[in-house]
């Protein structure tokens, strides 16, 4: 007689926490993260919130003892049970709406994935968007697998030296300290793929991470078969020259498809998140020709019908271009198998195949090899159709096959626990699984002003404490004086308006726009009745000296009176810092040079936590701002002269701060509540929370791209 369920041996606390730590699902479950933190709060901070490293400090016996001391047993059992139920559930949105993908999932390719700060294989917005895409796909139950690269040294750690200049520091990760396991084939061995080039083969092994229900496979060239320069090929994100970049991209695209084949996964849809993975459809075409005896043209037609391409940038430098020699050197062997000669291969990456002086563009290749293409906001769709109109010279600009799906953010990842408790009280019981539906958010207006303001004040206070801690640690590292350490205790005033600016320090984002008129900035900061303070964070690309100079200029300002202690720069911006910032600022400042912000998502995270955006009408804000849910810089018009535009926008920024933002923030009632400000906070959450979250975004991809592509249908997205 088989044993009854009750007689089965229960898993230990150690086993359950080990399993939980091995799936990044925990990273968007605050109550599960809190369990790990309570095991050893100081150590949790030291290991960058990495439960795999944390658990290494315990034996099964010592963990059991610690769980008893902290009364965590019931919470651990509940978390484990909830995770198992989540993984086993078949009652999801995807089961109803994405059944067509069940047998053959979507394969989502991206050069970076920002899942959590403990896994540093991301640099910024593109990676965080990719991570949010996977998390929402998991929550919605979408059949999807993801492909990326394993960067052993990740993106750089940012250190700002005594001259205010950014220095890059790289650290090699220990793979045993990460929730990564070998991806194994039918023989039980770790999968290894190879890619032929004109000078030899590149080999890559495949690793596996689990992001909730979604598997993420990462390719890694650090294998003994490779020459030393190839072994380090995937060590750093966005490092090296054009030769390094094209090699990374053939590993991601061609190697990624070969990895899927080795895993026995035959995707029905290929989603290229930006042009880095545009070689993937070429490998699919090759397999269709080899397996099904198709001609190149027929295989290209069918492969393009199942391919989705998302373009992310209207900045020309953001589109990878390679000279003909590099392309032939690295992709020539695959082109030979496709029956393409030199000019045939180069023509796929040129707007004008006959122009022998034109370089090979990965974005052009992606457009030519896909029938489902989208920008990432409505305005970006307009810009992209104008930017790439020469690819379809026979069509009117407004009819070009580039639609748009506006980006969104993963609500559970970016929503503060205190705000989550508030949501739970006023929104429907199942709001979290229906966050992409507008009616779910309507009742947020019922939140009492005092309750919302108190919650925001607590989050703002937490951010200020966090910022002071970061400043103190840096000061101690560089040997600051006792007086300097004492000054840090007074940095940032909890009662003063706090404006945050955090993103890549690319020149077009104009982090220093407010500094074009330092006299006016000083007046705003020194106003004893209505003071203003600014908190900055962000990294410049290692090769971008212009961006580094902007960082330096702001750092120098923080050392001068009257800006000292009221203009703050935090170094080494990452996901953890981002969470604190978007959850605690009063106002999120965004002033890119329009229309170069394709979408932007940091401001969407602020929305969820009750902060207000003050932004140029670009990217997502151009379709979000209604006059009552935040603030606009300028009127959306652009001047043909860049210097004139920058001056105009600087004046508009000063004006909106002086005439709208500051007065509204300091207009208080008898209870010291800024009632009109709070009304805008409510409108912001209720009108934008459903529109700019990743669940809505992924549902749009499923309905407008994945299902049509899986069914072999070509259609233009909205």
N, C-alpha and C positions, 0 to 999 in steps of 0.2 A: 504494500500500500504506500503510495507516495506521501511524503510528509505534508502536513497542513501548512498553510501560509504562516500561521502563528509560530510554527516550530522552526522556521527558517532563521538562520543566524543573522542578526542585525549587523549592519555595517557600523564600524566604529566612527567616532567623531573625526578622527584623523582621516579615515577613508573618505568620508563625506566632504570634508573641507578640501581634500586633495582633488576630488572630482570637480567640485565647484570652482576651484582655482584654475582648472584646466580648460574652462570654457569662459570666454570673455563676456558671457551673459551677465556675470556678476557686476561688470563695470557700469551697467546702467540700472542696477538695483541698489539704491543707496542703503537699504537696510542690510543687504548682504555685505557690502563694503564696510559697513559699520561693525559687523561681526568680526571681520578680519582686523579692523583698527583696534577694537577693544582687547584683542589678544595681547597686543603690545603697542600702545599708542606711539611712543617715541620711535620704535623700530619701524613702524608703519610709514612714518614720514621719511626715515633714512633710506628705505628701500623703494622710494617713489611710488608708494601705494601698490606694490607688487606682491600679491599673496603667495606666489610660487616661492619667491625668495624668503618671505616671512615664515612660511611653514618649514623651511629648512632649519630654522632655529629651534624647532621642537622635535622631540621624539613622540611617538604615539602616547606614551605614558605621561610626559610632561604637558602635552596638549590637553589630554583628558583632565589633568589636574588644573590647568589654567582655565578651561571651560567651566569647571566646577566653581572655581574661585569667582569668576565673573558672571556666573549664573546664565550661561549661554546655551546650555543643552537644548532647551525647547526651541530657541530661535534657530539654532543650527538645523535641527530636525525639520522645522517648518520651511526654512529656506531650501533645503535639499529636496523636500517633497514638492515644493512649488516649482523648482527647476525641472524635476522629472516630469511633472504634469505639463509644463510648458513645452518640453521637448517632444512629448508624446501626443500632444493635442492635434486633432485634425479638424477642429471647428474654428477655422480662421477665415479671414477675408480672402486669402489666396485660394483656399479650397473651393470657394464659390466662384471666384472670378478669374483664376489663373490655372484651371484644371488642364488646359491645353499644354502647359509647360511641365506637367507632372512627370512624364516619362523622360523628357529631354529638357533639362533646365536651361535657363539663361546663363551664359558665361560672361561675367562682368570683369573687364580688364581695366586696371588702373596702375599707374606708376607708383602711387603711394596710398597708404591707408592710415588714417588717423583714428584709431579705435580708442586708445587710452594712453596716458602719459608713460606708462611702464613699458610700452612697445613703441620705441622711437623710429618708426618707419614712415614718418610723415614730415612734411616741412611746414605746411600751412593750410590754406582754405581748400585746395583741391583734395588733399588727403583727408581732411576732416569731413568734407562732403562725402567722399567715398565711404568712410567709416559709418557715417550716419545712414547712408544708402543701405549698407549691409544690415545695420541694426533694425531699420524699419522693415526691410525685406524679411528679416527673421520674425519680427513681431507680427507681420501680416501673413506669414506663412507662404511666401513666394518661393517657388522652386528656382533656386539661384545658387551658382557657385562663383567664387571670385578668384582672380589670378593677379599676382603681383610679384615683386622682387623682395628678397630678404637682404636688407642692408645691415651688415654686421656692425658698422660704426654709425649707422643711422644718419640723421641730419646733425649739424654741429651744435655743441653747447656754446652759448654766447657769453663772452666775458667782455666787459667794457673797461679799458685800461685807464690809467691816470690822465691821459690826454683826451678821454672821451671817445676813443676809437674802438670800434668793434674788433675783437679777436675771436677766431674760431678754434674751438677745442673739440677733438674727436675722441670718443671712448669706444673700445670694442666691447660688444655685448657678449655675455656668456649664455649660450643658447639653453643650457640646463636651467638657467634662472628665468626662462620665459615659458609660457604655456604652448610651446611649439614641439611637435613630434614629427618624426620622419613620415612622409607620405609613402606608403608601401604598395607594391604591386601584388599580383597574384602569387608570386614566389615568396612573399613575405619580406623582401628586401626593399630598402629605400629606392624610390624611383630616381633614375638618372636619365636625362635626355641629352642629345647632342645636336648641334647646328653646324652645318658645313659652311665654310667660307673659302675664298680663293687661296688662302694661305694655310688652312687647316681647320680643325673642328674646335668648337667651344662646347664644353660639357657643363651641365648644371644639375645639381640634385634638387629634390623637391621636398619642401616642408609643409606641414599641415597645422593650421589653427582652426579652432571652432568658435564662430561668432554667433552664439545662440544656436539657431537651426542652420546657419549658413557656414559651409566650409570655405576657408580661405587658403589657397595654395600659393606658396612663395618659392621662387626659383633662386638658387644660390650657386654662384660659379666658384666658390672656394672649395674645389676638389683637386685631388692630387694629379689627375690626368692633365690639368691645365697648366700652361706656363704661368710664371709668377704674375705677369701683368694681367692675365686673364683671371687668375684666382682672386685678385682684388677688384675685379670689374664691378661687382655688385656690392662692394663694401660701403660705399657712400652714396647717399641720395643727392642727385643733381651735382655731382662732382665731376672733374675732368673736362676734357676737350670734346670736340665733335666726334672724334673716333671712339671715345668712351661712350658717348651718348648713343651713337648708332648701334654699338655693340649691346648696350643695355636694352635697347629697343627691339633688337632681333631676339634677344633672350626672352623678353616679355611677350612679344607677339608670336613669333614662330615657335619659340620654346614653350610658351604657355599652351598653345594648341597641342603640341606634342605631349606635354604633361597630361592634359586632359585625356588624350587618346590612351596613354599608358595607364591612366586610372580607370579606363573603361567608361568614361563620360563622353557622351555624344550630344553636345548642346544643340538646341533648336534655334537659339538666338545668340548672336555675338554682340555684346555691348562694349564699345570702345569709349571709355571715359577719357576724353582728350586724345590727341593724335599720337601719343607715345606708343600705343599698341596697334597702330594701323597695319603692321605687317601680318597680323593674325589672319585676316581674310585671305591673304595670299597662300598661307599654309592650308587653310580650309579648301581653297580652290584646287591646290595640288592633290589633296586627298580625294576630292570628288573625281578628279581626272584619273587618279590611279585606281580607286576602288570601283567607280561606276563607269569608266570608259568614256567620260564626257569630254567634249572639246573644251578648250580654254574659255571661249566666249560663252558657252552654255553654263559652265561651272561658275564663271564670274557672275552671270545673270542670277543664278539660283543663290549663290553665296551673298551677293549684294542684297537680295530680297530678305535675307534672314539677319542682316547686319544693321545695328543701330550705332550711330555716332553722335556723341555730345561734344560740341566745341565750347570752350570755356573762356576764351580771351579775345578781345578786339585789339590787343596790343600786338603789333607785328612781331616783336621779339619773342612772343610766347609761342610761336609756331616753328617747330624744328625744321631746319633746312640743311641739306647735305649736298656736297658737290658730287658730281657723277662718279668720280673715281672711288670715293668711299662707298657709295651705294653698290656699285658693281663688285667691289672687293668683298662686301659682306652679304649681299643678297643675290649676287650673280649665280651661285650654284642652284638656288631655288628657282630663279628665272629660267635657267637652262631646263629644269624639269618641267616648267610650265610651257616651254616652247617659245619663250620670249627672247628676242635678241636684245642687244644693248639699248637701242633706241626704244624698243617696245617697253622695256622695264622703266626707263627714265620717263617716258611719256605718261606713265601712270601717276607720277608725282609732280607733273608740270601742268600749270593752267593751260599753256599752249604747248602741246607735245612736239611741235615743230621748232620751237625756240631752243636751240642747243645751248644758249647762254643762260637759260633759266635753271636754277638749282632745283633739287628734288625736295618737295615739301610734304611732310607727313600729314598735314591737314588736308591737302589736296588729295593725297592717296586715300585718306579715310572717306572723304566725300565721294570719290569715284567708286569706292568699293562698298558703299552702303546706300540703301534706299529709304532709310529712316534717319533723318538728321535733325538735330535740334540745338538751339541756343539755350541759355539758362535764365533768361528773363524776357519779358515782352520787348523792351527796348533793345536788348542784346540781339533778339531775333531780327529787328529792323537793321541794326548795325551789321550783323553777319551777312544778311542778304545783300546789303550794299557792298560789303567788303569782298564777297566771293561771287559777285554777279558775273564776272568774266568766265566762270566755269559753265554758265548756261546762257550764252549770248543771245540765243534765240527766244528767251523768255523774258517777260516783263519782270521787273525787280520784285514786285509784290507777289508774284506767282512762283517764285523760286522755291525749290523743295527743302527749305530750312524752316522748321517751325520753332516753337519754344516750349519748354517745360521749366517753369521757374523753380529755382532751388528752394529747399526747405531744410529744417534742422530737426534732429531727433529729440523729441520732447523729453523723454525720461533722462537722457544724458545731460541736458543743459538746464533743466528745471531744478531750482534749489529745493531742498527738502522742506523748508518752511513754507515756500509757495505751494509745494505739492499738497501739504496739509490744508492750506487754504482752498485750493482747487477741490480737494476731496469733500470739503464741507458744502460747497455751493454748486458744483457741477454734477451731472448725473453719475450714478454709481459706477457705470462702465465707461466713463469718459475717456480713460487712458487708451482703450482699444478702439475708440471712435473719434480720435482727436483730429482726423481729417475732415470731419463733418461740421458745417457751420453752426447748426442748431445746438450742438453740444456746448458751445462756448457762450451762448446767449445769456445764461444766468450769471455770468461773472459780474454783471452790473449790479447784482444784489449784494456784493461784498460791501460791508460798512467801511466808510472812509478811514476811520480810526484803525480798524483791523488791518487794512491794506497798508496804511502808512507805517504802522508799528512793525509789520513784517518787513517792509522795505528798509526801515531804519536799522533793524537787527542785521540784515544782510549787508548794509553799507558799513556798519560797525565792524562786522567780520572781515570785510575787504580791507578796511583801514588797518586793522590788527595784522592781517596777512602782509600788507605792503610794508608796514614798519618792521615786521620780522624779517622779510627779505632784505630790506635796507640794512638792518643791523648785522645780519649774517655777512653781507658783502663788506660792510665797514670793518668787521672783525677780521675778515680774511685779508684785507689790505693793510691792517694795522692802524686803524683810525684812532684818534685821540679820545680821551674820556669826554671832552667837551663835544666832540662830533657825535659820539654815541648818545650823549644826552639830548642833542638837538633832534635826533631821529624820533625820540619819544613824542615830540610835538609836531611831527610831520603829518600833514593832512588834518583837517578839522571836521569831526563828525557832523557838525551843524552847518557847514558851508556847502554850497553847491559843488558837487563833484562830477567833473566831465572826464570820461574815459576815451582813450584812443589806443587801440591795439590791433595790429595787423602787420603784414609784411611791409617793410620800409622801402617799397618801390617808389621811385621818384614821382610817378603819376598819381600816387595816393596822397601826396602833399602833406605829410605829417606836420610840416613846419608852416603851413599856410597862415595860422593864427599869429605867427611871429613876424609877419611882414610889417606890422605896426606895433612895435614893442611898447611905445608910450601908451597906447590905448590898452594893450594887454596888461601893463602895469597898473593902470587905473582900475581895471576890473578886479584884479587880484587884491589890490590895496583897499578897496572900498570896505570900510569897517562895518557898514550896515548890511551890505549885500556882497560878501566876498565870494570869489570863484577860485577853484583849484583844478589842476589838470593832472591826470595820471596816464603816462605813456608806457607802452611795451611793444616790442616787435623786433624782428631780425631783418637785416639787409642781406641779400644774396652775397656769398663770399666774394664773387667777382664784381660786385656792384659798388664801386667807390663813391658814386653819387649818392646812393642810398646810405652808405656808411657816413658820409659827410652830413647828411640830415640827422642821423642818430647823434653824431658828435655835436652838432649845433644845439640840439635840444638838451643834451647832457651839460654842455657849457652854460646854458641858461639856468639850469637847476642850481648852479653854484654861485649865482649872482643874486644880490638883493635887487628888488623885493621878491624875487621868484623862489628863493631858497625855501624849501619846506612846503611850497604851494604849487610848484611844478615838479613832478616826480617821474623818474624813469626807472622801471624795473627791468633788470636784464634776464635773458634766457626765457623768453616767452614760450610757453608750451600749453598743452591742453589743460593741465591743472590750473595754471595761472589764468587761462582764458575763462574757466568756470567761475573763479572768484570775481573776475572783472565784470563779466556780463551779468552776474547775479547781484552785484552790489553798487554799480554806478547809478547816479541820478540821470545822466544824459550820456548817450553814446554818440561820439562825433565821427562823422565820415565825410571827407571832402575831397574825393578823387577828381581828377580832371575829366569831366563828362565828355564823351560817353565811354570811357575806358574801364569802368567798373562793370564787368559782365553781369554779375548778380550781387555778390557779397552775401555772407550769411551771419557774420558776427552780430549785426544789428537785429537779426531775427531771434537770436538767443536772448538778447536784451529784452525784446518784446515779452517773452514768456515770463520773465521775472519782474515785470512792471516798470522797467526803465523806459525812458523816452528817447527816440532817435532824433538827432539833429543832423541832417544830411543833405548833400547835393542831390538833386532829383535824377539819380542815375541808378542803374541796376534794379534791384528789387524795390527800392524805395520809390522809384518813379511810378510804380503801379500800386504802391501801398499807401502813400500819403494822401489823406483826405482833408487836410486843413485842421483837424481836431484830434489827431492821434499821434502828434509829434510836431516836429519843426522842419521847415525846408530852408536850405541855403540857396538863395537865388531863385530864378523863375524857370529854370530848365533850358534857357537859351544859351548858345555857345558862340564865342567870337572866333573868327578865323585866325586871329593873332593870339598865340599862346600866352604871351606876357600880358596882353590886355585882359585875357580871360582870367589869369591868376590874380591880377589886381582887382578885377571886378568881383571875383568870388571871395577874396579876402575882405573886401568892404562889406559884402553881403553877409559873411560869417560874423563879423563884428556887429553888424546891425541887428541880426536876429538874436544874438546873445544879449546885447544891450537892451533891445526894445521888446523882446518877447520872452526869451527863456528866463533870464534873471528876474525880471519883475514878477512873472508868473510863479516862480519857485518861492519867492519871498513874500508873496501876498497871502497872509495868514488870517485865520479867524480867531475868535476868542480862545479856542482850544489849541492854538498854534498849528492848525492843520491847513495846508495849502489846498483848499477845496477844489479850485479849478484845475490845479495840477493833477490832483488825484482823479478828477473826472477824465482827464486825458489818459491817465494810466489805465483806467477801466476800459475806455474806448479802444485803446491800443490793444489790449489783450483780447477783448471780445471780437474785434473786427479783423485782427491779423493772426491770432493764434492758430486758427484752422487753416488759413491760406498758405502760411509759410512754414509748414512743418513737413518733415520728411515722409510721414505716412501719406499725406496728400500727394507729395512729389512721386513716390514710388507707385502709388495707385495710378497716377497719370501715365507713368512709363508703361505699366502693365497694359492699360486700356488703349493707349495711343501708339505704343511701339512694340512691346514684347508679344502680345497676342497676335496683332496683325503680322509681325515678322515670322512668328512660329507657324502661322497659317499660310505663309507665302504671299502675303498681300503687301503691296506697296501703297503707302498713303502718306499724305502730308500732314504732319502734326499741327495742332493749333498754333 
